[in-house]
Amino acid sequence: MAFWKNKKEKERQMPDQAPEDAVKTGNDETTTKDESVAQTKRKKIDEQAVREAAQTLKQYQAGKKNLENRIKEEEEFFRLRIWDHIRSTMTKEERERDTRPQPTSAWLFNSVINKHADMMDNYPTFACLPREQSDEESAKILSSVLPVILERRNFEETYSRNSYSKVKFGTGVYGVSWNRDLEDGEYGLFASEAGSRAIRLTDDSVVFVGEDRGPASQAAHGKDPYPFRCNLGEEAGRHLLVQLRRKHGLDKDLGELLLEEFGGENSTERFQTFCKENGMVIRFVAG
């Protein structure tokens, strides 16, 4: 009892104090040292910061304008219009006094065409090399997949345009992006008076959709029509497409591939069996 009594008396005698690692802010609010440091480091966007950002934007636009003008000039030169560009830099009086001959030659055009032909003759093949021994199987799969993807996206045409850019302007730029909508959509598997079956693909799921109709639907489900669906999440849907490509190869169109694997009156059973055999969990939703 004496211990607790002495402690309470001591607390009454001592003024209120903040923790040792606390500091006072301008609004008399107590914060820890870490919070105070974070607030100090957090730079506010003031008027000066906006001016600096605007100046940086202007510098970028000026540099980009110079680049665009240079590319336009080189394109004009390639098209044998160099004298049009030269005369555009003169005043009206200078153009009237200019009596120089304006020769043009196709040597540059021929040089560019020949160089482009050499680059197309050496169109590259694409191969993925493993970084370590455990990557060998993945590298082998990617080496088979990449040429198919590039062919579907007509990469040879992109390579051709970029080759012209390199020869005429000195450089070329490739942009790599993933088109999630390329194979999105609904692929029909079966349709008749008794019902329909289809697979619907989106960027984050694979859904088997079906509908039973007519007397058979009324007798089996007590409902006409009777819609239902089997849902696969993003990871399971991706696994489904990988397994289909491994089984049927990479050359087939996706719609043709799905029809071959799941088409017909027994589409639902075939889809459920395939998912079960490959360890994919289906969420069945009726109605």
Protein Blocks (a to p, Z undefined) as FASTA:
>chain_A
ZZmmmmmmmmmmpccdddfkbccdfkopacdfklmmmmmmmccddfklmmmmmmmmmmmm
mmmmmmmmmmmmmmmmmnopmmmmmmmmpcfklmmmpmcdcdddfklmmmmmmmmmmmmm
mcccdddddfbfklmmmmmmmmmmmmmmmmmnommmmmmmmmmmmmmnopacddddddfk
lmgccddfbdcfkbccdddddfkbccdddddedjklmmmnopacddddddddfklmmmmm
mmmmmmnojmbcfklmmmmmmgcjklmmmmmmmmmmnopacdddeZZ
